[in-house]
């Protein structure tokens, strides 16, 4: 996910073609889904007590990413790239450091 976000930043910075940026955004949307599904399966299978809250955090991010994709496709010329990049990298770091780490500690104990 970090690699895709990084690629996206590079493409915007280099003024890559819209089609090329779309490819990376689509890959990010798809990967977010795959990654969250996998994590949620582990949480469900291990009987993680905070599963529902964690899943809700994932759903909120997936919705936000879908909205970013929509906004970008609708109006690329006014799209706030910096705000998107800040949001994505902050969300991911925060989520991994706080929310995912709690699950990791639980999972290791099981
Ligand atoms: Fe997570």
Boltz pocket constraint, residues with backbone or C-beta under 6 A from the ligand:
constraints:
  - pocket:
      binder: B
      contacts: [[A, 39], [A, 54], [A, 58], [A, 95], [A, 99], [A, 100]]
      max_distance: 6.0
